[in-house]
Amino acid sequence: MKAAEVRLLSQDELIKKLTDARNEMMNLRFQVVTGQLTDTSRLKQTRRLIALYETILREREIAAQEGVA
């Protein structure tokens, strides 16, 4: 998912996707430890997706604070 597409999501949808991505990351870590994960690139993709979601949430938080001040 591209950053422009993520920015179109509502706050609730973005938080839900972040929670889902964090759960997926936890599951991927378990799979690595148990030797079940064959596509290790999914770890990097998921980590970057989490960073994207958190960045956009932070941008919105800063914009809201600047709008109030």
N, C-alpha and C positions, 0 to 999 in steps of 0.2 A: 504494500500500500504506500503510495506516495504521500509526501508531507502535505501537499495541497488537498488531497482527498481527506486526510486525517483532520485538517483544519475545518472542514465542512461538517464534521460530526458535532453533535451536541455534547455538553459537559458530561452528562450521564452516560452516553454511549462511549465516550472516551475513557471514562473511569472503568467501565465494564470491560473494555478491550484491554486496558492496562492490567486489570486483575486477571483476566484470562491469559495474557501473555506471561505474567509472573508465575501462574500455575503451570503453564506449559514449560517454562524454564526449570521449575522445580522437578517436573517429571523427566525432562531431558537429562538433568543432572543425575537422577536416580538411574536412568537407563545407561548413562556412561559408566557409573560405578559398577553396575551389574554386568556390563559388557553387552547389553542388548542394542545399544545405539550404533548403527552403522554409518549414518549420515551425520558426521560431526559438524558440518557446516550449519546445521539448524541451530546449534548453540549460538553462533555468531549472529545469525539472522534474528533470532529471538531477542538477544541482548540489544541489538541495534533498534529493534522495534520498540522495546521497552524504553530505551533512551529517547526515541522520537516522541512517544506518548508523553513522557515526563517533561520533555522540553516544551511541547505545545501547551500542556497544562500550566507550566510555569509562566509561559508567555501570557497566557490569559490572566493568571493571577496578578502579574505585574501591570498589565493593562487595566485591570479592575482597580488596583491601588492608585494608579496615576489618574484614573477618572474620578476617584473620590477626593483625592488631595487637591 
